[in-house]
Amino acid sequence: MTLLTRAEEISDVAFGFMGSKALFAALHHGVFTALSGQSLTAEQAGAATGLHPERARTLLTALAALGLVSVEGECFANAPAAEAFLVKGAKHDFGDYLRLQVDRQMYPLLDQIEKALDNTLPEEATASYADWFSDPGEAELYSASQHSGSLGPARSLARSVDLSEARQLLDVGGGTGAFAITLCQAWPELEVTIVDFPNVAALGTAYVKQAGLDDRIHYAPGDALQADWPQAQDAILMSYLFSGVPGEAHDGLLSRAYQHLSPGGRLMIHDFVVKSDRTGPKLAALWQLQHTAFTPEARSLDDAWLDAALGNAGFAEASVETMIPGMTMLAQGVRPM
């Protein structure tokens, strides 16, 4: 590898934020939706999105360089991934998750990362999800976008586990119910209790009712670390919870899960998890760093630690496997009979 190649690799990392902002700008202006199913010139794309033709051309060129659109002659078209995931209303659309939560909320909080790392965050800084979600507006924006972003992982989880014998599931930090709704649709005998902040629960109730599942999915509003949990659960799910709370809370969460599961009950932990050798996956590692910006006491979760922690808490059949390739893992354990 030449010195120039190494410099290019560093530049790719250093200027990656520019690519992110190109993606977010395209989502905000509906570029991928305008291109859906057709090829457009920069002038046509500009007319469809309200952008000046030359600015549309500049943005489309950046998207082409990123591989998000293709170019043929003077015309631009969505790449397959953009068509599948970034077009408004597409089956697998998670553009709102990127456009609203990641761009509008996560990016500004990354300005805190240096002070979070050296533990000098000012008192007025956002230092936890509880701080963040005490603002109804922030809770609504986050929850609506997270719901969109969680539907795909929820479908993956439904394919990865067998809950045919489960009747009661506790979803700790379950947000607006994307996982609960998807699992109830997959397993008609399942009923779910979701524990999450009151502002989130109020929003989630509407999603649950819209799905026609308000008779099977119920909220217990409160902070997941402090609220009462129902006993005798057949399964407990914690998705994106471990990365959003202080690392010192993990052992307590595992202990509470064990106590609130029926014998034979299953604990599922879905989160951003890296390999124990600390070489990645890259996206999981970056998400962990992003969480540190507003949860300075967060733990950098790795698969070996999770496996051992499940065993130390008394769980049998512990496993940690990839769920979203390159990003998340699913840890499981069963309370012995």
C-alpha positions in Angstrom: 0.0 0.0 0.0 1.5 3.3 -1.0 1.6 6.4 1.1 -0.9 8.1 -1.3 -3.3 5.3 -0.9 -3.1 5.6 2.9 -3.7 9.3 2.6 -6.8 8.6 0.4 -8.2 6.2 3.1 -7.7 8.8 5.8 -9.4 11.4 3.6 -12.4 9.1 3.0 -12.8 8.8 6.8 -12.2 12.5 7.5 -14.6 13.8 4.8 -17.3 11.1 5.3 -19.6 13.7 6.9 -19.8 15.4 3.5 -21.2 12.2 2.0 -23.7 11.9 4.8 -24.9 15.5 4.3 -25.3 14.9 0.6 -27.5 11.9 1.4 -29.5 13.9 4.0 -29.9 16.9 1.6 -31.2 14.6 -1.1 -33.8 13.1 1.3 -34.9 16.5 2.5 -35.5 17.7 -1.1 -37.2 14.4 -2.2 -34.6 13.7 -4.9 -34.8 9.9 -4.6 -38.6 10.0 -4.7 -38.5 12.2 -7.8 -36.1 9.8 -9.5 -38.1 6.7 -8.6 -38.8 4.5 -11.6 -37.3 7.0 -14.1 -34.2 8.8 -15.3 -34.1 12.6 -15.2 -31.8 15.3 -16.3 -30.5 17.8 -13.8 -33.0 20.3 -15.2 -35.9 17.9 -14.8 -34.9 16.8 -11.3 -34.5 20.4 -10.3 -38.0 21.2 -11.6 -39.4 18.1 -9.7 -37.8 19.1 -6.4 -37.8 22.9 -6.6 -34.0 23.1 -6.8 -32.0 25.4 -9.2 -30.8 23.2 -12.1 -27.1 23.8 -11.4 -27.5 23.0 -7.7 -29.5 19.9 -8.6 -26.6 18.9 -10.9 -24.1 19.4 -8.1 -26.1 17.4 -5.7 -26.7 14.6 -8.2 -23.1 14.5 -9.1 -22.2 14.0 -5.4 -24.8 11.2 -5.1 -23.4 9.6 -8.2 -19.9 9.6 -6.8 -21.3 8.0 -3.6 -23.0 5.3 -5.7 -26.5 6.3 -4.7 -27.5 7.3 -8.3 -26.3 6.1 -11.7 -25.5 8.4 -14.7 -26.2 7.7 -18.3 -25.5 10.6 -20.6 -27.2 13.6 -19.1 -29.7 11.6 -17.1 -29.6 10.4 -13.5 -31.4 7.4 -12.0 -31.6 5.8 -8.6 -29.2 3.0 -7.8 -31.0 -0.2 -6.7 -30.3 0.4 -3.0 -31.7 4.0 -3.2 -34.8 2.8 -5.0 -35.4 0.1 -2.4 -34.7 2.1 0.8 -34.8 5.9 0.1 -38.0 6.4 -1.9 -40.8 7.8 0.1 -43.5 5.1 0.6 -41.4 2.2 -0.6 -41.8 -1.1 1.3 -38.4 -0.9 2.9 -38.2 2.9 3.1 -36.2 4.2 6.1 -35.5 7.6 4.7 -37.3 9.4 7.5 -35.1 7.7 10.0 -32.0 9.1 8.3 -33.5 12.5 7.4 -35.1 13.3 10.8 -33.4 11.4 13.5 -29.9 11.0 12.3 -29.5 14.4 10.5 -31.8 16.6 12.6 -31.1 15.1 16.0 -28.0 12.9 16.1 -25.6 15.1 14.1 -26.1 18.2 16.3 -25.4 16.1 19.4 -22.2 14.9 17.9 -20.8 18.4 18.7 -20.7 17.2 22.3 -18.5 14.2 21.6 -15.2 15.8 22.8 -16.7 17.0 26.1 -18.5 13.7 26.6 -15.3 11.7 26.2 -13.4 13.8 28.8 -16.5 14.1 31.0 -16.8 17.9 30.9 -20.3 18.2 29.5 -22.0 21.4 30.8 -25.1 21.0 33.0 -27.4 22.2 30.2 -26.1 19.5 27.7 -28.2 16.5 26.8 -26.6 13.7 28.8 -29.2 10.9 28.6 -32.3 9.7 26.8 -34.3 10.8 29.9 -33.0 14.4 29.4 -33.7 14.2 25.7 -37.2 12.8 25.9 -38.4 15.1 28.6 -39.0 17.5 25.6 -42.2 16.3 23.9 -41.1 17.7 20.6 -37.7 15.9 20.6 -39.4 12.7 21.8 -42.0 12.9 18.9 -39.4 13.6 16.2 -37.1 10.8 17.5 -39.9 8.3 18.0 -41.6 8.8 14.6 -38.3 8.4 12.7 -37.2 5.5 14.9 -40.5 3.7 14.2 -39.7 3.8 10.5 -36.1 2.7 11.1 -37.1 -0.2 13.3 -39.6 -2.0 11.1 -36.9 -3.7 9.0 -34.9 -5.0 12.1 -38.2 -6.1 13.6 -39.0 -8.3 10.6 -35.5 -9.7 10.8 -36.1 -10.6 14.5 -39.4 -12.2 13.7 -37.6 -14.5 11.2 -34.7 -15.2 13.7 -36.6 -16.4 16.8 -39.4 -18.9 17.5 -42.0 -17.3 19.8 -44.8 -19.7 18.9 -45.1 -20.9 22.5 -44.8 -17.5 24.0 -47.9 -15.7 25.3 -46.5 -12.8 27.3 -43.6 -10.6 26.0 -42.1 -7.6 27.8 -40.5 -5.0 25.4 -38.2 -2.9 27.6 -37.6 0.5 26.0 -39.8 -0.6 23.1 -40.4 2.9 21.7 -43.5 3.3 19.5 -44.0 -0.4 19.2 -42.4 -1.3 15.8 -41.0 -4.6 17.3 -44.1 -5.3 19.3 -46.4 -4.8 16.3 -44.3 -6.9 14.0 -44.0 -9.7 16.5 -47.7 -9.7 17.3 -48.4 -9.9 13.6 -46.1 -12.9 13.3 -47.4 -14.7 16.4 -51.2 -14.3 16.8 -51.2 -15.6 20.4 -48.7 -13.1 21.7 -49.5 -10.2 24.0 -46.9 -7.4 24.7 -46.3 -4.9 27.4 -44.0 -2.0 26.4 -42.1 0.0 29.0 -40.9 3.4 27.7 -41.0 7.1 28.7 -44.5 8.7 29.0 -44.0 11.0 26.0 -43.0 8.0 23.8 -45.8 5.8 25.2 -48.4 8.5 24.2 -47.1 8.4 20.6 -46.8 4.6 20.5 -50.4 4.1 21.5 -51.5 5.7 18.2 -49.2 3.4 16.2 -50.5 0.3 18.1 -54.2 1.4 17.5 -53.5 2.0 13.8 -52.2 -1.5 13.5 -55.4 -2.8 15.2 -53.4 -4.3 18.0 -54.5 -2.2 21.0 -56.1 -5.3 22.5 -52.8 -7.1 22.6 -50.2 -4.4 23.1 -50.2 -2.3 26.2 -47.9 0.4 27.6 -46.5 0.8 31.1 -45.2 4.4 30.9 -41.9 5.0 32.8 -38.1 5.0 32.7 -37.1 1.4 31.9 -34.4 1.5 34.6 -36.9 2.4 37.3 -40.4 1.4 36.2 -42.1 -1.7 37.5 -42.1 -4.7 35.1 -44.8 -7.4 34.9 -43.8 -10.8 36.2 -43.9 -14.3 34.6 -43.0 -13.2 31.1 -42.4 -15.8 28.4 -40.0 -13.5 26.6 -38.2 -10.2 27.2 -36.9 -8.0 24.4 -34.4 -5.1 24.9 -33.7 -3.5 21.5 -31.2 -0.6 21.4 -31.6 -0.3 25.2 -28.1 -1.4 26.3 -26.4 1.2 24.1 -28.6 3.9 25.4 -28.0 3.5 29.2 -24.9 3.6 31.4 -22.8 0.5 31.3 -23.1 0.1 35.0 -26.9 -0.6 34.5 -26.4 -3.7 32.4 -25.9 -6.2 35.1 -29.0 -4.9 36.8 -31.0 -5.2 33.7 -29.9 -8.8 33.1 -30.8 -9.6 36.7 -34.2 -8.1 36.5 -34.9 -9.8 33.2 -34.0 -13.2 34.8 -36.3 -12.5 37.7 -39.2 -11.5 35.6 -39.0 -14.4 33.1 -40.9 -17.6 33.7 -38.7 -20.8 33.7 -37.9 -21.5 30.1 -38.4 -17.8 29.1 -36.2 -16.2 26.6 -34.2 -12.9 26.8 -33.4 -11.1 23.6 -30.9 -8.2 23.4 -30.6 -6.5 20.0 -28.1 -3.7 19.8 -25.0 -2.2 18.3 -22.3 -4.8 19.2 -18.7 -5.0 18.1 -16.4 -8.0 17.9 -14.3 -8.7 21.0 -11.1 -8.1 19.0 -12.2 -4.5 18.5 -11.8 -4.5 14.7 -15.4 -3.6 14.0 -17.9 -3.9 12.4 -17.3 -0.3 11.5 -21.0 0.9 11.6 -21.5 -0.7 15.0 -18.4 1.0 16.4 -19.5 4.4 15.0 -23.0 4.1 16.4 -21.5 3.3 19.8 -19.3 6.4 19.6 -22.4 8.5 18.6 -24.3 7.2 21.6 -21.4 8.3 23.9 -22.0 11.9 22.8 -25.2 12.0 25.0 -24.7 8.9 27.2 -21.1 9.4 28.3 -21.2 6.3 30.6 -22.3 4.0 27.8 -20.4 0.7 27.4 -18.8 -0.3 24.2 -20.6 -3.6 23.9 -18.8 -6.6 22.4 -20.0 -10.1 21.7 -17.7 -11.9 24.2 -18.8 -9.6 27.1 -22.4 -10.1 26.3 -22.0 -13.9 26.1 -20.2 -14.0 29.5 -22.7 -11.5 31.1 -25.6 -13.7 30.1 -24.0 -16.7 31.7 -23.0 -14.8 34.8 -26.7 -13.8 35.2 -27.8 -17.4 35.2 -29.0 -17.7 31.6 -28.5 -20.9 29.7 -28.1 -21.4 25.9 -26.4 -18.0 25.6 -25.6 -16.9 22.0 -24.6 -13.7 20.2 -25.2 -13.7 16.5 -25.2 -11.1 13.7 -28.7 -9.7 13.0 -28.2 -6.6 10.8 -25.0 -7.4 8.9 -22.2 -5.0 9.8 -24.3 -3.1 12.4 -26.2 -5.1 15.0 -26.1 -8.4 16.8 -28.8 -10.4 18.7 -27.9 -11.9 22.0 -30.1 -14.5 23.5 -30.3 -16.5 26.7 -32.9 -18.8 28.4 -33.9 -19.0 32.0 -33.4 -22.6 33.0 -36.5 -24.7 33.9 
